[in-house]
């Protein structure tokens, strides 16, 4: 039965149609916010997937270009693989919702969001986030929701709820907050050095709005929601745990787990697992669950020791950062390089500079954003964690980590006018044991400075973890979590920033939300840690950007010309500009406003190209002293090319102070000569002189 529900949200009407379309999905919400339309569906398989030990959730965000009146580019003219924005949006939907499904649920679940119309006043990403929550909540799929999401922008210090596309792009804050009825469950932010206190204010302003949305969703569920279906639990039987504890007492598991070397720990667990496999060889049902059982036993051991005794697996204090080191210029010939190591996490970052014409072109739903000047790419090869598998290109995790590190550095980058380069940084993960994205932030900051990019301030990042007990007050925050603490803990709270404020946040949790003391404590702990990292590790390696780009980096100089003379510089069929490029070996980019960028590795050739361009666009006037090449010789004088398509003539009598019998006695074709303009006649013909007396005047 079709029902429609509406509420006012941040000054616009949000409408949810249930039972109107996609009736065969377990749950479907046809979302309208302003003129933005998104179809959100939730579907689940009838039976659990065999042979897995995780909840198989897939989240899709489909950008249909007809939503903004575009036909896809390329030969195929169909939407292809998901854009980076679509992947990042899918991750933002996944992170708050995944913990709200039962941990022992093994049925395949897909949350699909199809963007069908985009109103620039109402961001489709937000609508999809709300739609996924509604679709899952009204479906028969087990889901401990609803949850809600609000976005916050900031312009001139004023917080804006659910900003428009333009406000989101040009503001000082891009904050997304998801909440349940009680707690914050997800935070994602990009910020222009926002102070901690302002960030916390924005987070909880969004949390308050989320409560009104949740009340609205509960009304929809009350009228249209289906009873949740029964499912086969894949939880490990308690009797298996008891038998394992008899063979491997808790103190033995503690000995196996508590070491500062990841490989040693993994070997210890492997030995324990083999011992248990031998013991349960006759029980096939238990053997099938043994891997998950050992994981859960290891997890309980680590959590108990951290929570009760404040003892971390590698012996650190709860606020202690692992050993740090940093170096620059370890890769020769590249434009900039740096390596950052924190414990067993190691990132090498390489910076490449190029003309602005090489910035990334975007084909997405935001009509205002067609290119991207700064690109951060993150790679995670299997050897970094001691595994072997073929590389198949970046997955969603790699794209997400690269985007986080990219977001962290954008606020400190120089403007195009200050530094007219496209910039690409690539983080290669050499070794991983926790929070490589934050190590990537530190490494890329140093790599940019080593490349001579005049960033405004140094940026560092760190991750804070969490282990919770039975009550909201029973928790321990952990600075600089390693992989084991991430896997077994409840939170991965990443914060990047300068000494003056936050530039990015990404928060993942595995529980049903965080209290305000935890959020405030994590932000404060991350600030303290990133200051320590900058002062003790990064600044000793490189304290400020190099004054100029390196030897192998392209040099770029810009000039402005009259836009009406762009055609003169380009020439018919590009002949003029191509000749300049051929002669000097530079690359020339001309914008419609008359901005000309000349790029090359040889500054002398760059200067020569600029002189030629200036000579083309500058009107020749009497009295100017110019340099040109002898192009033709006649009996009565020589013709000099002053600029492409601009010639002047030196009469034989003006070649020298002395009498000249033959032109070739003074100049030959190809000679570069310095001349003075002595006349421009009514026909525009230019007469020149090489006489020393004229040049001296």
C-alpha positions as CSV (number, residue, x, y, z in Angstrom):
1,X,0.0,0.0,0.0
2,X,1.4,3.4,-1.1
3,X,2.0,6.0,1.6
4,X,3.8,9.3,1.6
5,X,5.4,11.0,4.5
6,X,6.9,14.5,4.7
7,X,8.9,16.7,7.1
8,X,10.6,20.1,7.0
9,X,14.4,19.6,7.2
10,X,16.8,22.6,7.2
11,X,14.2,24.8,5.4
12,X,13.3,22.3,2.7
13,X,10.7,19.5,2.4
14,X,11.8,15.9,2.7
15,X,9.3,13.5,1.3
16,X,9.4,9.7,1.5
17,X,7.2,7.5,-0.6
18,X,6.8,3.9,0.6
19,X,5.0,1.2,-1.5
20,X,5.1,3.4,-4.7
21,X,8.0,1.7,-6.5
22,X,10.4,-1.3,-6.2
23,X,7.9,-3.4,-4.2
24,X,9.8,-6.6,-4.6
25,X,12.8,-5.3,-2.6
26,X,12.7,-6.1,1.2
27,X,12.5,-2.4,1.8
28,X,12.3,0.6,-0.6
29,X,12.1,4.4,0.0
30,X,11.5,6.8,-2.9
31,X,13.2,9.9,-1.6
32,X,12.5,13.5,-2.6
33,X,14.4,16.4,-1.0
34,X,13.6,19.6,-2.9
35,X,14.0,18.4,-6.5
36,X,16.6,15.8,-5.7
37,X,15.3,12.3,-6.1
38,X,17.0,9.1,-4.9
39,X,15.6,5.6,-4.9
40,X,17.0,3.7,-1.9
41,X,16.4,-0.1,-1.5
42,X,17.4,-2.8,0.9
43,X,17.4,-6.5,-0.1
44,X,18.6,-9.6,1.6
45,X,19.2,-13.2,0.5
46,X,16.9,-15.9,1.8
47,X,19.8,-18.0,3.2
48,X,23.2,-17.3,4.7
49,X,26.2,-17.5,2.5
50,X,28.3,-20.6,3.2
51,X,31.9,-20.5,4.3
52,X,32.3,-16.9,5.5
53,X,33.0,-15.5,8.9
54,X,31.7,-11.9,8.3
55,X,28.5,-10.0,7.6
56,X,28.3,-9.7,3.7
57,X,27.0,-6.1,3.3
58,X,27.2,-4.3,0.0
59,X,26.4,-0.6,-0.3
60,X,26.0,1.0,-3.7
61,X,25.6,4.6,-4.7
62,X,24.7,4.9,-8.4
63,X,25.2,8.3,-10.1
64,X,23.0,8.5,-13.2
65,X,24.2,11.4,-15.4
66,X,20.7,12.0,-16.7
67,X,20.1,13.3,-13.1
68,X,21.9,16.5,-14.2
69,X,21.0,16.4,-17.9
70,X,24.3,14.9,-19.1
71,X,25.1,12.1,-21.5
72,X,28.1,10.1,-20.3
73,X,31.4,10.7,-22.1
74,X,33.4,8.1,-24.0
75,X,32.5,5.8,-26.8
76,X,30.0,3.6,-24.8
77,X,27.8,6.4,-23.6
78,X,26.8,4.4,-20.6
79,X,27.6,5.0,-16.9
80,X,30.7,2.9,-16.2
81,X,32.5,2.0,-13.0
82,X,31.6,4.0,-9.9
83,X,33.3,7.4,-9.6
84,X,35.5,8.3,-6.7
85,X,32.7,10.3,-5.2
86,X,30.3,7.4,-5.5
87,X,32.7,5.1,-3.8
88,X,33.3,7.5,-0.9
89,X,29.6,8.1,-0.5
90,X,29.0,4.3,-0.3
91,X,31.6,4.1,2.4
92,X,30.0,6.9,4.4
93,X,26.7,5.0,4.2
94,X,28.3,1.7,5.1
95,X,30.2,2.8,8.2
96,X,27.3,3.9,10.5
97,X,24.9,1.2,9.3
98,X,27.1,-1.9,9.4
99,X,27.4,-2.1,13.2
100,X,23.5,-1.9,13.5
101,X,23.1,-5.3,11.7
102,X,23.5,-8.5,13.9
103,X,27.1,-9.5,14.1
104,X,26.2,-13.2,13.6
105,X,24.0,-12.5,10.5
106,X,25.5,-14.1,7.3
107,X,22.7,-13.4,4.7
108,X,23.9,-11.2,1.8
109,X,22.5,-7.7,2.2
110,X,22.6,-4.9,-0.5
111,X,21.7,-1.3,0.1
112,X,21.3,0.4,-3.3
113,X,20.9,4.1,-3.9
114,X,20.1,5.3,-7.4
115,X,20.4,9.1,-7.9
116,X,17.7,10.1,-10.5
117,X,17.5,13.9,-10.1
118,X,19.9,16.4,-8.6
119,X,18.8,19.8,-7.2
120,X,21.9,21.9,-6.5
121,X,20.2,23.1,-3.3
122,X,19.8,19.5,-1.9
123,X,22.9,17.2,-2.0
124,X,22.0,13.7,-3.2
125,X,24.6,12.1,-1.0
126,X,22.7,13.1,2.1
127,X,19.4,11.9,0.6
128,X,20.9,8.5,-0.1
129,X,22.2,8.2,3.5
130,X,18.7,8.9,4.9
131,X,17.1,6.6,2.3
132,X,19.3,3.7,3.1
133,X,18.4,4.0,6.8
134,X,14.7,4.2,6.0
135,X,14.8,1.3,3.6
136,X,16.6,-1.0,6.1
137,X,14.3,0.1,9.0
138,X,11.0,-0.6,7.2
139,X,12.3,-3.9,5.7
140,X,12.1,-7.3,7.3
141,X,15.9,-7.5,7.5
142,X,17.2,-7.5,11.1
143,X,18.5,-4.0,11.7
144,X,18.8,-2.2,15.0
145,X,18.0,1.2,13.6
146,X,16.9,3.7,12.6
147,X,19.9,6.0,12.3
148,X,20.0,9.5,10.7
149,X,22.6,11.7,9.0
150,X,23.0,15.4,8.9
151,X,25.6,17.5,7.0
152,X,27.1,20.7,8.4
153,X,28.9,23.5,6.5
154,X,30.4,26.7,7.7
155,X,30.7,30.1,6.0
156,X,32.1,33.2,7.8
157,X,32.0,31.3,11.1
158,X,28.3,30.5,10.8
159,X,27.3,26.8,10.8
160,X,24.9,25.8,8.0
161,X,22.7,22.7,8.2
162,X,22.5,20.5,5.1
163,X,24.3,23.1,2.9
164,X,23.8,23.5,-0.8
165,X,26.3,22.1,-3.3
166,X,27.8,25.6,-3.6
167,X,28.0,26.2,0.2
168,X,29.5,22.7,0.6
169,X,32.2,23.4,-2.0
170,X,33.2,26.9,-0.9
171,X,32.7,26.7,2.9
172,X,35.3,26.1,5.6
173,X,33.7,22.9,6.8
174,X,32.3,19.7,5.2
175,X,31.0,17.6,8.2
176,X,28.8,14.6,8.0
177,X,27.4,13.1,11.3
178,X,25.3,10.0,11.7
179,X,23.5,9.2,14.9
180,X,21.2,6.7,16.6
181,X,18.6,7.8,19.0
182,X,21.2,7.9,21.8
183,X,24.7,8.4,20.4
184,X,26.9,9.6,17.5
185,X,27.9,6.6,15.3
186,X,29.9,8.2,12.5
187,X,31.8,11.4,11.8
188,X,33.4,12.4,8.5
189,X,34.9,15.8,8.0
190,X,37.1,18.0,5.9
191,X,37.8,21.4,7.5
192,X,39.8,24.6,7.0
193,X,41.7,24.4,10.3
194,X,38.6,24.4,12.5
195,X,39.3,24.6,16.3
196,X,38.4,21.6,18.4
197,X,35.7,23.4,20.2
198,X,34.0,24.6,17.0
199,X,34.2,21.1,15.6
200,X,32.5,19.6,18.7
201,X,29.8,22.3,18.5
202,X,29.1,21.4,14.9
203,X,29.1,17.6,15.6
204,X,26.5,17.9,18.3
205,X,24.4,20.5,16.4
206,X,24.1,17.8,13.7
207,X,23.4,15.1,16.4
208,X,20.4,17.2,17.6
209,X,19.0,17.5,14.1
210,X,19.4,13.8,13.7
211,X,17.0,13.2,16.6
212,X,14.2,14.9,14.8
213,X,14.9,12.9,11.7
214,X,14.9,9.6,13.7
215,X,11.5,10.5,15.2
216,X,10.2,11.0,11.6
217,X,11.6,7.7,10.5
218,X,10.0,5.9,13.5
219,X,6.6,7.2,12.3
220,X,7.3,5.7,8.9
221,X,8.3,2.4,10.5
222,X,5.3,2.4,12.7
223,X,2.9,2.6,9.7
224,X,4.8,0.7,7.0
225,X,7.5,-1.4,8.7
226,X,7.5,-5.2,8.3
227,X,8.3,-7.7,11.1
228,X,12.0,-8.7,11.1
229,X,12.6,-12.2,9.8
230,X,14.2,-15.0,11.7
231,X,17.7,-16.0,10.7
232,X,20.2,-18.7,11.3
233,X,22.8,-17.5,13.9
234,X,26.4,-18.1,13.1
235,X,27.6,-17.3,16.6
236,X,30.3,-19.6,18.1
237,X,28.7,-22.0,20.6
238,X,29.7,-21.3,24.3
239,X,30.6,-24.9,24.8
240,X,33.3,-24.6,22.1
241,X,34.8,-21.6,24.0
242,X,34.8,-23.6,27.2
243,X,36.7,-26.5,25.6
244,X,39.2,-24.2,24.0
245,X,39.9,-22.5,27.4
246,X,40.7,-26.0,28.9
247,X,43.3,-26.6,26.2
248,X,44.6,-23.0,26.1
249,X,44.1,-21.3,29.5
250,X,43.7,-17.4,29.5
251,X,47.2,-16.9,30.7
252,X,48.6,-18.8,27.7
253,X,46.5,-16.7,25.3
254,X,47.9,-13.6,27.0
255,X,51.4,-14.7,26.5
256,X,50.7,-15.4,22.8
257,X,49.1,-12.1,22.2
258,X,51.1,-9.6,24.2
259,X,54.2,-8.8,22.1
260,X,55.3,-5.7,20.2
261,X,56.1,-7.7,17.0
262,X,53.2,-8.5,14.7
263,X,54.9,-11.5,13.1
264,X,55.7,-13.1,16.4
265,X,52.1,-12.7,17.6
266,X,50.7,-14.2,14.4
267,X,53.1,-17.2,14.7
268,X,52.0,-17.7,18.3
269,X,48.3,-17.7,17.3
270,X,49.1,-20.1,14.4
271,X,50.7,-22.6,16.9
272,X,47.6,-22.4,19.2
273,X,45.3,-22.9,16.2
274,X,47.2,-26.0,15.0
275,X,47.0,-27.4,18.6
276,X,43.3,-26.9,18.7
277,X,42.8,-28.4,15.2
278,X,44.5,-31.6,16.3
279,X,42.3,-31.7,19.5
280,X,39.1,-31.2,17.6
281,X,40.0,-33.3,14.5
282,X,37.0,-35.6,15.1
283,X,34.4,-32.8,15.4
284,X,33.8,-31.3,11.9
285,X,31.2,-28.8,13.2
286,X,33.7,-27.4,15.6
287,X,36.5,-27.4,13.1
288,X,34.4,-25.2,10.8
289,X,34.0,-22.6,13.6
290,X,37.5,-22.8,15.0
291,X,39.0,-19.9,13.2
292,X,36.2,-17.5,14.4
293,X,36.4,-19.0,17.9
294,X,40.2,-18.4,18.2
295,X,39.6,-14.8,16.9
296,X,36.9,-14.2,19.5
297,X,39.1,-15.6,22.3
298,X,42.0,-13.5,21.2
299,X,39.7,-10.4,21.0
300,X,38.3,-11.0,24.5
301,X,41.8,-11.4,26.0
302,X,43.1,-8.2,24.4
303,X,40.0,-6.2,25.4
304,X,40.1,-7.5,29.0
305,X,43.7,-6.6,29.5
306,X,43.3,-3.1,28.0
307,X,40.1,-2.3,29.9
308,X,40.9,-3.7,33.3
309,X,44.7,-3.4,33.5
310,X,45.4,-0.6,30.9
311,X,47.9,-3.1,29.4
312,X,48.4,-2.9,25.6
313,X,49.6,-5.8,23.5
314,X,52.9,-4.2,22.8
315,X,53.4,-2.9,26.4
316,X,52.9,0.8,25.6
317,X,51.1,3.3,27.9
318,X,47.6,4.2,26.7
319,X,48.8,7.6,25.5
320,X,52.2,6.5,24.1
321,X,53.0,6.7,20.4
322,X,55.1,4.0,18.8
323,X,58.7,4.8,17.8
324,X,58.8,7.5,15.0
325,X,61.2,8.3,12.2
326,X,61.1,10.4,9.1
327,X,63.4,11.2,6.2
328,X,63.2,13.0,2.8
329,X,64.8,12.7,-0.6
330,X,65.2,8.9,-0.4
331,X,64.0,8.5,-4.1
332,X,66.3,10.2,-6.6
333,X,65.1,12.1,-9.7
334,X,61.5,12.4,-8.5
335,X,60.2,15.9,-7.7
336,X,59.8,15.2,-4.0
337,X,59.8,12.2,-1.7
338,X,59.5,11.4,2.0
339,X,59.2,8.3,4.2
340,X,57.4,8.2,7.6
341,X,57.6,5.3,9.9
342,X,55.5,4.7,13.1
343,X,56.2,1.4,14.7
344,X,55.5,-1.3,12.0
345,X,53.6,1.1,9.8
346,X,55.8,2.7,7.1
347,X,54.7,4.9,4.1
348,X,56.8,6.3,1.3
349,X,55.2,9.2,-0.4
350,X,56.3,10.6,-3.8
351,X,55.2,14.0,-5.1
352,X,55.0,14.9,-8.8
353,X,54.4,18.4,-10.2
354,X,52.9,19.2,-13.6
355,X,51.3,22.0,-15.5
356,X,47.7,22.8,-14.6
357,X,46.6,21.3,-17.9
358,X,47.3,17.9,-16.4
359,X,44.8,18.2,-13.5
360,X,42.2,15.5,-13.2
361,X,39.0,16.0,-15.2
362,X,35.8,15.0,-13.4
363,X,32.5,13.7,-14.9
364,X,30.0,13.6,-12.1
365,X,26.8,15.0,-10.7
366,X,28.3,18.3,-9.4
367,X,28.2,20.6,-12.3
368,X,30.4,23.2,-10.6
369,X,33.3,20.8,-10.1
370,X,34.9,19.7,-13.4
371,X,38.5,19.3,-12.4
372,X,40.8,18.5,-9.5
373,X,44.2,20.1,-9.1
374,X,45.5,18.1,-6.1
375,X,45.4,14.3,-6.2
376,X,46.5,11.9,-3.5
377,X,46.7,8.2,-4.4
378,X,47.2,5.4,-1.8
379,X,48.5,1.9,-2.6
380,X,48.3,-1.1,-0.3
381,X,50.3,-4.0,-1.7
382,X,49.9,-7.5,-0.1
383,X,53.6,-7.6,0.9
384,X,53.0,-4.8,3.4
385,X,51.2,-7.2,5.7
386,X,53.3,-10.3,4.8
387,X,50.7,-11.8,2.4
388,X,50.7,-12.8,-1.2
389,X,48.0,-11.9,-3.7
390,X,48.0,-10.3,-7.1
391,X,47.4,-6.6,-7.5
392,X,44.1,-5.8,-9.1
393,X,44.2,-2.0,-8.7
394,X,42.9,0.1,-5.9
395,X,39.8,-1.1,-4.0
396,X,37.3,0.9,-2.1
397,X,39.5,1.0,1.0
398,X,42.5,2.3,-1.0
399,X,40.4,5.0,-2.6
400,X,38.9,6.0,0.8
401,X,42.4,6.2,2.5
402,X,43.7,8.3,-0.4
403,X,40.8,10.6,-0.2
404,X,41.2,11.1,3.5
405,X,44.9,12.0,3.2
406,X,44.0,14.3,0.3
407,X,41.3,16.1,2.3
408,X,43.8,16.5,5.1
409,X,46.3,18.6,3.0
410,X,43.9,20.6,0.8
411,X,43.4,23.5,3.3
412,X,47.2,24.2,3.4
413,X,47.9,24.1,-0.3
414,X,48.9,27.3,-2.1
415,X,46.4,28.8,-4.6
416,X,46.8,28.3,-8.3
417,X,47.9,32.0,-8.6
418,X,50.6,31.4,-6.0
419,X,51.7,28.0,-7.4
420,X,50.4,27.2,-10.9
421,X,50.9,23.5,-10.7
422,X,48.9,20.3,-10.8
423,X,50.1,18.2,-7.8
424,X,50.0,14.4,-7.4
425,X,51.2,12.6,-4.3
426,X,51.3,8.8,-4.1
427,X,51.6,6.9,-0.9
428,X,53.2,3.5,-1.2
429,X,52.6,1.3,1.8
430,X,55.9,-0.5,2.6
431,X,54.6,-1.9,5.9
432,X,51.3,-1.9,7.7
433,X,50.3,-2.4,11.3
434,X,47.6,0.2,11.9
435,X,46.5,3.6,10.5
436,X,48.4,3.8,7.3
437,X,46.1,6.7,6.2
438,X,47.5,8.9,9.0
439,X,51.1,7.9,8.2
440,X,50.2,8.8,4.6
441,X,49.1,12.3,5.7
442,X,52.5,12.8,7.5
443,X,54.5,11.5,4.6
444,X,52.7,13.5,2.0
445,X,53.1,16.7,4.0
446,X,56.9,16.2,4.1
447,X,57.0,15.1,0.4
448,X,55.2,18.3,-0.6
449,X,57.6,20.4,1.3
450,X,60.6,18.5,-0.1
451,X,59.2,19.2,-3.6
452,X,59.1,22.9,-3.0
453,X,55.3,23.2,-2.8
454,X,54.8,26.3,-0.5
455,X,52.2,24.8,1.8
456,X,51.0,27.2,4.5
457,X,51.5,25.0,7.5
458,X,52.6,21.5,8.5
459,X,49.9,18.8,8.8
460,X,50.0,15.6,10.8
461,X,47.5,12.9,11.6
462,X,47.0,10.1,14.2
463,X,44.3,7.6,15.1
464,X,42.7,7.1,18.5
465,X,41.1,3.8,19.5
466,X,38.6,2.7,22.1
467,X,37.7,-0.2,24.3
468,X,34.4,-0.1,26.2
469,X,33.0,-2.0,29.1
470,X,29.5,-2.6,30.3
471,X,28.5,1.0,31.1
472,X,29.0,4.3,29.2
473,X,31.5,5.5,31.8
474,X,33.7,2.4,31.5
475,X,36.0,3.0,28.6
476,X,39.7,3.4,27.7
477,X,41.0,5.6,24.9
478,X,44.1,4.4,23.1
479,X,46.5,6.8,21.3
480,X,48.1,5.5,18.0
481,X,46.3,2.1,17.7
482,X,48.0,-0.7,15.9
483,X,46.3,-3.3,13.8
484,X,45.3,-5.6,16.6
485,X,43.8,-2.8,18.7
486,X,41.8,-1.7,15.6
487,X,40.5,-5.2,14.9
488,X,39.6,-5.9,18.5
489,X,38.7,-2.4,19.6
490,X,35.5,-0.4,19.2
491,X,36.7,2.6,17.4
492,X,39.1,4.0,14.8
493,X,39.0,7.8,15.3
494,X,41.3,9.5,12.8
495,X,42.1,13.2,13.0
496,X,44.5,15.3,10.9
497,X,45.3,19.0,11.4
498,X,47.8,21.8,11.8
499,X,48.9,23.4,15.1
500,X,45.9,25.7,14.7
501,X,43.1,23.4,13.9
502,X,41.5,20.3,12.4
503,X,41.6,19.6,8.6
504,X,40.0,16.2,8.4
505,X,38.2,13.6,10.6
506,X,37.1,10.0,9.8
507,X,35.5,7.9,12.5
508,X,34.7,4.2,12.3
509,X,33.0,2.3,15.1
510,X,31.9,-1.2,15.8
511,X,29.4,-0.4,18.6
512,X,26.1,1.4,18.7
513,X,27.5,4.9,19.3
514,X,29.8,7.1,21.3
515,X,29.0,9.3,24.2
516,X,30.1,13.0,24.1
517,X,33.0,12.5,26.6
518,X,34.4,9.9,24.3
519,X,34.2,12.2,21.2
520,X,35.7,15.1,23.1
521,X,38.4,12.9,24.7
522,X,39.4,11.4,21.3
523,X,39.7,14.8,19.6
524,X,41.8,16.2,22.4
525,X,44.0,13.1,22.5
526,X,44.6,13.4,18.7
527,X,45.6,17.0,19.0
528,X,48.2,16.2,21.6
529,X,49.5,13.4,19.6
530,X,49.8,15.2,16.2
531,X,51.7,18.1,17.9
532,X,54.1,15.5,19.3
533,X,54.6,13.9,15.9
534,X,55.2,17.3,14.2
535,X,57.6,18.6,16.8
536,X,59.7,15.4,17.5
537,X,59.7,13.7,14.1
538,X,58.6,15.7,11.1
539,X,60.2,19.1,11.8
540,X,63.7,17.6,12.3
541,X,63.4,16.0,8.9
542,X,62.1,19.1,7.1
543,X,60.7,22.2,8.9
544,X,59.5,24.3,6.0
545,X,59.0,24.0,2.3
546,X,62.0,24.4,0.1
547,X,62.3,27.8,-1.6
548,X,61.9,26.5,-5.1
549,X,61.0,23.3,-6.9
550,X,63.8,20.7,-7.5
551,X,66.1,20.2,-10.4
552,X,64.0,17.6,-12.2
553,X,60.6,19.3,-11.6
554,X,59.1,21.4,-14.3
555,X,59.4,25.2,-13.9
556,X,56.4,27.3,-14.6
557,X,56.1,31.0,-15.3
558,X,52.9,32.9,-15.9
559,X,52.2,36.1,-17.8
560,X,48.9,37.8,-18.7
561,X,48.1,38.9,-22.2
562,X,45.2,40.7,-23.9
563,X,42.6,37.9,-24.4
564,X,41.9,39.4,-27.8
565,X,45.4,38.5,-28.9
566,X,45.2,34.8,-27.9
567,X,44.6,34.1,-31.6
568,X,47.8,35.8,-32.6
569,X,49.8,33.6,-30.2
570,X,48.1,30.4,-31.3
571,X,48.2,31.3,-35.0
572,X,46.3,29.7,-37.9
573,X,45.9,26.0,-37.2
574,X,48.2,26.4,-34.2
575,X,51.3,27.1,-36.4
576,X,52.6,30.0,-34.3
577,X,52.4,28.3,-30.9
578,X,53.7,25.0,-32.2
579,X,56.7,26.7,-33.7
580,X,57.5,28.3,-30.3
581,X,57.2,24.9,-28.6
582,X,59.4,23.3,-31.2
583,X,62.1,26.0,-30.8
584,X,62.1,26.1,-27.0
585,X,60.9,22.6,-25.9
586,X,58.5,24.1,-23.4
587,X,54.8,23.4,-22.9
588,X,52.4,26.4,-23.2
589,X,48.8,26.6,-21.8
590,X,46.6,29.5,-22.5
591,X,43.4,30.2,-20.6
592,X,40.4,32.2,-21.9
593,X,41.2,35.1,-19.5
594,X,44.6,35.6,-21.1
595,X,46.6,33.7,-18.5
596,X,49.6,32.0,-20.2
597,X,51.6,29.3,-18.4
598,X,54.9,28.3,-19.8
599,X,56.4,25.1,-18.4
600,X,59.8,23.5,-18.9
601,X,62.9,22.3,-17.2
602,X,65.2,24.8,-18.7
603,X,64.7,28.3,-17.3
604,X,66.5,29.9,-20.3
605,X,64.1,28.3,-22.8
606,X,61.1,29.3,-20.6
607,X,62.4,32.9,-20.7
608,X,62.9,32.7,-24.5
609,X,59.4,31.5,-25.0
610,X,58.0,34.2,-22.9
611,X,59.9,36.9,-24.8
612,X,58.5,35.5,-28.1
613,X,55.0,35.6,-26.7
614,X,55.4,39.1,-25.4
615,X,56.8,40.2,-28.8
616,X,53.7,38.8,-30.5
617,X,51.2,40.5,-28.3
618,X,53.1,43.8,-27.9
619,X,52.5,46.4,-30.6
620,X,55.7,47.6,-32.2
621,X,56.4,51.3,-31.6
622,X,59.1,53.7,-32.6
623,X,62.1,53.7,-30.2
624,X,61.8,50.0,-29.1
625,X,65.0,48.0,-29.1
626,X,64.2,44.4,-30.1
627,X,66.0,41.1,-30.9
628,X,65.2,39.0,-33.9
629,X,66.5,36.7,-36.6
630,X,67.5,37.6,-40.1
631,X,64.9,35.9,-42.3
632,X,65.6,37.2,-45.8
633,X,68.3,39.2,-47.5
634,X,67.8,41.5,-50.5
635,X,70.2,43.7,-52.4
636,X,68.8,46.8,-50.6
637,X,68.7,45.3,-47.0
638,X,67.7,42.5,-44.7
639,X,64.3,41.4,-43.3
640,X,64.3,40.5,-39.6
641,X,61.6,38.4,-37.9
642,X,60.8,40.2,-34.7
643,X,58.1,37.8,-33.8
644,X,56.0,35.2,-35.6
645,X,54.2,37.0,-38.4
646,X,56.0,40.3,-37.6
647,X,58.9,41.4,-39.8
648,X,60.9,44.6,-40.0
649,X,63.4,45.8,-42.6
650,X,67.0,47.1,-42.1
651,X,68.0,49.2,-45.1
652,X,71.6,48.6,-46.2
653,X,72.3,52.1,-45.1
654,X,71.2,51.3,-41.5
655,X,73.3,48.2,-41.1
656,X,76.4,50.0,-39.8
657,X,77.8,53.5,-39.1
658,X,80.3,52.7,-42.0
659,X,79.4,52.3,-45.7
660,X,78.3,48.8,-46.5
661,X,78.8,47.5,-50.0
662,X,77.0,44.2,-49.6
663,X,74.4,43.2,-47.0
664,X,76.1,39.8,-46.5
665,X,79.2,41.6,-45.3
666,X,77.3,42.4,-42.1
667,X,74.5,39.8,-41.6
668,X,73.5,36.4,-42.9
669,X,70.3,34.5,-42.8
670,X,69.7,33.0,-39.3
671,X,71.8,35.6,-37.5
672,X,70.3,36.9,-34.3
673,X,70.5,40.7,-34.3
674,X,69.6,43.6,-32.0
675,X,67.7,46.4,-33.7
676,X,65.9,49.6,-33.0
677,X,62.5,50.6,-34.5
678,X,63.0,53.9,-36.3
679,X,59.7,54.1,-38.2
680,X,56.3,52.4,-38.5
681,X,54.7,53.8,-41.7
682,X,51.0,54.2,-42.5
683,X,50.9,50.7,-44.0
684,X,52.2,49.2,-40.8
685,X,55.7,48.5,-42.3
686,X,58.5,48.5,-39.8
687,X,61.8,50.1,-40.5
688,X,64.8,49.1,-38.3
689,X,68.4,50.2,-37.7
690,X,71.4,48.3,-36.5
691,X,73.7,51.4,-36.4
692,X,75.4,51.6,-33.1
693,X,74.6,55.3,-32.9
694,X,70.9,54.7,-33.2
695,X,71.0,51.8,-30.7
696,X,72.9,54.0,-28.2
697,X,70.3,56.8,-28.3
